[in-house]
Amino acid sequence: MKINLGQILTNRAFLSPELEACVGADYRYTFAQANARANRFASCLTANGFKKGDRIAVLCKNNEHVTCALYGAAKIGVITTILNWRLTAPELEYILNNCGAELLLYDDTFASVVETLGDCIPARLLVRKSGQGDDPEFEDFLARGSEEEPDILAGGDDPCVIMYTSGTTGKPKGAMISHNNAFWASLGLTHTLPWAYKDRYLLAAPLFHIGGLSPVFANVHQGLTTVYMPDFDPVGVYKTVQAERINFMMTVPLMLQAMAMVPPEVVESIDLSSFKFFVCGASPVPPSLIHLYDKKGFKIAQVYGATEYTGAITFWTRDIGMDKCDSAGKSVFHGQVRVCKPGTDQELSAGEVGELCLYGPQVFLGYWQNPKASGEALAGGCYRSGDLGKIDEDGCVYVIDRLKDMIISGGENIYPAEIEEALLKHPAVAEAAVAGKPDQKWGEVPVAFVALRPGQTATEEDIFQVCRDNLAGFKRVKEVHFVEALPKNSTGKILKTVLRGELT
């Protein structure tokens, strides 16, 4: 029997019909109700001529209607693309045309964007979350469908989701995630962390990121309640933990930093006794942040993940040891990480730096309609992450930098991330990025782009001194460019290609 993502919801509804599946500002659905709604959505798709392999798209903040559509579509083999609502209309237009979505489900918040897109996209059916516009309202749309279980028409290695990468080096690519990928990713989470039946999970990370979506797979599979938070709010998180008896949540370092700034008297007035731990990732979690929360009595599980791996690759947890908290920890259950010499399948020894190559059933199918990029990413029967790293003798993974960002100067490998970490030690530096500049003598030399904190000052010599204090001579930056802000894409990733373009 092929595994089908939607059928996992069917099975959970059978086993735990009265257990709360999802909670939002104005709704509470049990697993039985959530499954009935997904069946209605599947029925409506079928009635509108959708068939296995067709695509739909969702432009919504965190809400039950996103996962209702996803699970309903999955049952009949229709593929869902969850759109990044931070993108501009032209960026969304590219993605919608690239994936060929014939239905677009959208929140009222994005009505003006959808109106701007107009006839420039392939969607022949638009469904709006509320009935304020001309397009069918989501609840009315569902009401036309049947709650009967549809025939399961897909599964296994068929794609069920397309997640578009952030596109720091060009147009975003659609990573195809299969039903099998979703199944094994959920096992990787629940078999590695204490992801317990009947626990309550706060979904504050956006669903258009794999770090937001993959935990939902695990919650349905394992039988947890998902509490949806459409917009992150530090005080709101604490209040929701108390109100909904939340046990854990996924975060990024900026979220934890914002929550740490909430006045102690506010935090102490809230009952947080139900809370067990934070999962934190998307970028390396500073050890200082881990220690800060540890002193407050909150554990952090640091995750290193990738869309192309359907989420988590490794976890560091306190059980591994605080002396390893600067690592990304160990590979998830059912997964494997190896370090290979870049461009080859040659596996390197413990402590040697190379490309992190990922193995296991979580590895994605490839990029939608992009065989060239798929072939490069999946060369050698694994996902070649493009990340440089090493594995120590205890099996802990250390992520060092992006392979494409590495600078080779006078035959020495220089990792910009290491220099950037040193630059951030200067109290006036808010952001820093390092790129390689062509040099006739050395091949390349490192150059820093620095944004200062408001009201703070620093000179080029100050930056040079930080480098002298923290870095070997060959790693020290040779120029400093002070900027108002670093160029970023819609997901907040620094566009190193733009910076390198300024140096050529």
Backbone hydrogen bonds, N-H to C=O, Kabsch-Sander energy under -0.5 kcal/mol:
donor,donor_aa,acceptor,acceptor_aa,energy
8,I,4,N,-1.1
8,I,5,L,-0.7
9,L,5,L,-0.9
10,T,6,G,-1.5
11,N,7,Q,-2.6
12,R,8,I,-2.2
13,A,9,L,-2.6
14,F,10,T,-1.7
15,L,11,N,-2.2
16,S,12,R,-3.3
19,L,16,S,-1.0
21,A,29,Y,-2.9
22,C,29,Y,-1.8
23,V,226,T,-2.2
24,G,27,Y,-2.5
27,Y,24,G,-0.6
29,Y,22,C,-2.5
31,F,16,S,-0.5
31,F,19,L,-2.0
32,A,17,P,-1.9
34,A,30,T,-2.9
35,N,31,F,-2.4
36,A,32,A,-1.9
37,R,33,Q,-2.3
38,A,34,A,-2.1
39,N,35,N,-2.4
40,R,36,A,-2.0
41,F,37,R,-2.2
42,A,38,A,-2.4
43,S,39,N,-2.6
44,C,40,R,-2.4
45,L,41,F,-2.3
46,T,42,A,-2.4
47,A,43,S,-2.4
48,N,44,C,-1.3
49,G,46,T,-1.8
50,F,45,L,-2.5
53,G,77,G,-2.8
54,D,51,K,-2.4
56,I,79,I,-2.6
57,A,103,L,-2.6
58,V,81,T,-2.4
59,L,105,L,-3.4
60,C,58,V,-0.5
66,V,63,N,-1.4
67,T,63,N,-0.9
68,C,64,E,-2.6
69,A,65,H,-1.7
70,L,66,V,-2.3
71,Y,67,T,-2.8
72,G,68,C,-2.2
73,A,69,A,-2.7
74,A,70,L,-2.3
75,K,71,Y,-1.4
76,I,72,G,-0.8
76,I,73,A,-0.9
77,G,74,A,-1.3
78,V,73,A,-2.4
79,I,54,D,-3.1
80,T,160,C,-2.2
81,T,56,I,-2.3
82,I,80,T,-0.5
82,I,162,I,-0.7
83,L,58,V,-2.8
83,L,81,T,-0.7
85,W,83,L,-0.8
87,L,84,N,-1.8
92,L,88,T,-2.4
93,E,89,A,-2.6
94,Y,90,P,-1.9
95,I,91,E,-1.8
96,L,92,L,-2.9
97,N,93,E,-2.2
98,N,94,Y,-2.4
99,C,95,I,-2.7
100,G,96,L,-1.3
101,A,96,L,-1.0
102,E,55,R,-2.6
103,L,55,R,-0.5
104,L,125,L,-2.2
105,L,57,A,-2.5
106,Y,104,L,-0.5
106,Y,127,V,-2.5
107,D,59,L,-2.0
110,F,107,D,-1.4
111,A,108,D,-2.1
114,V,110,F,-2.3
115,E,111,A,-2.4
116,T,112,S,-1.9
117,L,113,V,-2.0
118,G,114,V,-1.8
120,C,117,L,-2.6
121,I,118,G,-0.6
124,R,102,E,-1.8
125,L,102,E,-1.4
127,V,104,L,-2.7
128,R,136,P,-2.8
129,K,106,Y,-2.3
133,G,130,S,-0.5
138,F,128,R,-2.4
141,F,137,E,-2.6
142,L,138,F,-2.5
143,A,139,E,-2.1
144,R,140,D,-0.8
144,R,141,F,-0.9
145,G,142,L,-2.3
153,L,75,K,-1.6
153,L,151,D,-0.6
156,G,3,I,-2.7
158,D,155,G,-1.7
160,C,177,I,-3.1
161,V,177,I,-1.9
162,I,80,T,-2.3
163,M,175,A,-2.5
164,Y,162,I,-0.5
165,T,173,K,-2.8
170,G,167,G,-0.6
175,A,163,M,-3.0
175,A,173,K,-0.9
176,M,174,G,-0.5
176,M,366,G,-2.9
177,I,161,V,-3.0
177,I,175,A,-0.6
179,H,156,G,-0.5
179,H,158,D,-1.6
180,N,156,G,-2.5
182,A,178,S,-2.2
183,F,179,H,-2.1
184,W,180,N,-2.8
185,A,181,N,-2.6
186,S,182,A,-1.8
187,L,183,F,-1.7
188,G,184,W,-2.4
189,L,185,A,-1.8
190,T,186,S,-2.6
191,H,187,L,-2.3
192,T,189,L,-0.9
193,L,189,L,-2.6
195,W,193,L,-2.5
196,A,194,P,-1.2
198,K,223,G,-3.2
199,D,196,A,-2.1
201,Y,225,T,-3.3
202,L,248,F,-2.0
203,L,201,Y,-0.7
203,L,227,V,-3.2
204,A,202,L,-1.1
209,H,206,P,-1.7
212,G,209,H,-1.6
213,L,209,H,-2.1
214,S,210,I,-2.7
216,V,213,L,-1.1
217,F,213,L,-1.3
218,A,214,S,-1.7
219,N,215,P,-2.6
220,V,216,V,-2.3
221,H,217,F,-2.1
222,Q,218,A,-3.0
223,G,219,N,-1.9
224,L,219,N,-2.7
225,T,199,D,-2.4
226,T,21,A,-2.7
227,V,201,Y,-3.3
227,V,225,T,-0.6
228,Y,23,V,-2.8
228,Y,226,T,-0.6
229,M,203,L,-2.5
237,V,233,D,-2.4
238,Y,234,P,-1.5
239,K,235,V,-2.3
240,T,236,G,-2.4
241,V,237,V,-2.4
242,Q,238,Y,-1.7
243,A,239,K,-2.7
244,E,240,T,-2.9
245,R,241,V,-0.8
246,I,241,V,-1.3
247,N,200,R,-3.3
248,F,200,R,-1.2
249,M,277,F,-0.8
250,M,202,L,-0.7
251,T,279,V,-2.6
255,M,252,V,-1.0
256,L,252,V,-1.7
257,Q,253,P,-2.6
258,A,254,L,-2.1
259,M,255,M,-2.3
260,A,256,L,-1.9
261,M,257,Q,-0.7
261,M,258,A,-0.7
262,V,259,M,-1.0
266,V,263,P,-1.3
267,V,263,P,-1.8
268,E,264,P,-3.1
269,S,265,E,-0.6
269,S,266,V,-0.6
270,I,267,V,-1.7
272,L,270,I,-0.9
275,F,272,L,-1.5
276,K,247,N,-3.6
277,F,247,N,-1.3
278,F,299,K,-2.5
279,V,249,M,-2.9
280,C,301,A,-2.4
281,G,251,T,-1.8
289,L,286,P,-1.2
290,I,286,P,-1.7
291,H,287,P,-2.7
292,L,288,S,-2.1
293,Y,289,L,-2.3
294,D,290,I,-2.0
295,K,291,H,-2.2
296,K,292,L,-1.1
297,G,294,D,-1.1
298,F,293,Y,-2.9
299,K,276,K,-0.8
299,K,297,G,-0.5
301,A,278,F,-3.2
302,Q,300,I,-0.7
302,Q,316,W,-1.9
303,V,280,C,-2.8
304,Y,314,T,-1.9
306,A,311,G,-2.1
309,Y,306,A,-1.4
310,T,307,T,-2.1
311,G,306,A,-2.5
313,I,304,Y,-3.1
314,T,304,Y,-1.9
315,F,330,K,-2.4
316,W,302,Q,-2.8
317,T,315,F,-0.5
320,I,317,T,-1.8
321,G,317,T,-0.7
321,G,318,R,-0.9
324,K,321,G,-2.0
325,C,322,M,-1.5
327,S,324,K,-2.3
328,A,397,V,-3.6
329,G,397,V,-0.5
330,K,315,F,-2.2
332,V,313,I,-2.3
333,F,188,G,-0.7
335,G,332,V,-2.1
336,Q,359,Y,-1.9
338,R,357,C,-2.7
340,C,338,R,-0.6
340,C,355,E,-2.7
341,K,346,Q,-2.6
344,T,341,K,-2.2
347,E,345,D,-0.6
348,L,339,V,-3.3
351,G,391,I,-2.1
352,E,349,S,-2.1
354,G,389,G,-2.4
355,E,340,C,-2.9
356,L,387,D,-2.8
357,C,338,R,-3.3
357,C,355,E,-0.6
358,L,383,Y,-2.5
359,Y,336,Q,-2.9
363,V,360,G,-1.6
364,F,308,E,-2.7
365,L,176,M,-2.5
366,G,176,M,-0.6
368,W,174,G,-3.3
370,N,367,Y,-1.7
374,S,370,N,-2.2
375,G,371,P,-2.6
376,E,372,K,-1.9
377,A,373,A,-2.3
378,L,374,S,-2.2
379,A,376,E,-0.8
381,G,378,L,-1.5
383,Y,358,L,-2.6
384,R,377,A,-3.2
384,R,382,C,-0.7
385,S,356,L,-1.8
385,S,383,Y,-1.0
388,L,401,D,-4.0
389,G,354,G,-2.9
390,K,398,Y,-1.9
392,D,396,C,-2.3
395,G,392,D,-2.0
397,V,329,G,-3.1
398,Y,390,K,-3.0
399,V,397,V,-0.5
400,I,388,L,-3.1
400,I,398,Y,-0.6
401,D,388,L,-1.3
403,L,386,G,-3.4
405,D,402,R,-1.1
406,M,402,R,-0.7
406,M,403,L,-1.0
407,I,414,I,-2.8
409,S,407,I,-0.7
409,S,412,E,-2.4
410,G,408,I,-0.5
410,G,442,W,-2.9
412,E,409,S,-1.8
414,I,407,I,-3.3
414,I,412,E,-0.5
418,E,415,Y,-1.4
419,I,415,Y,-1.2
420,E,416,P,-3.0
421,E,417,A,-2.0
422,A,418,E,-1.4
423,L,419,I,-2.5
424,L,420,E,-1.8
425,K,422,A,-1.6
426,H,423,L,-1.7
429,V,426,H,-1.6
430,A,428,A,-0.5
430,A,451,A,-2.5
431,E,451,A,-1.9
433,A,449,F,-2.2
435,A,447,V,-2.2
437,K,445,V,-2.8
439,D,443,G,-1.7
443,G,439,D,-2.0
444,E,442,W,-1.1
445,V,437,K,-1.8
447,V,435,A,-2.5
448,A,479,E,-2.6
449,F,433,A,-3.0
450,V,481,H,-2.6
451,A,431,E,-2.5
453,R,428,A,-2.9
456,Q,453,R,-2.3
463,I,459,T,-1.7
464,F,460,E,-2.4
465,Q,461,E,-2.3
466,V,462,D,-1.9
467,C,463,I,-1.8
468,R,464,F,-2.3
469,D,465,Q,-2.2
470,N,466,V,-1.1
470,N,467,C,-0.5
471,L,467,C,-2.7
475,K,472,A,-1.5
476,R,472,A,-0.6
476,R,473,G,-1.1
478,K,446,P,-2.9
479,E,446,P,-0.6
481,H,448,A,-3.0
482,F,480,V,-0.6
483,V,450,V,-2.8
489,N,493,K,-2.1
492,G,489,N,-1.8
495,L,487,P,-2.7
496,K,494,I,-1.4
498,V,495,L,-0.7
499,L,495,L,-1.4
500,R,496,K,-3.0
501,G,497,T,-1.8
502,E,498,V,-1.1
502,E,499,L,-0.6
503,L,500,R,-1.3
504,T,500,R,-0.6
504,T,501,G,-0.6
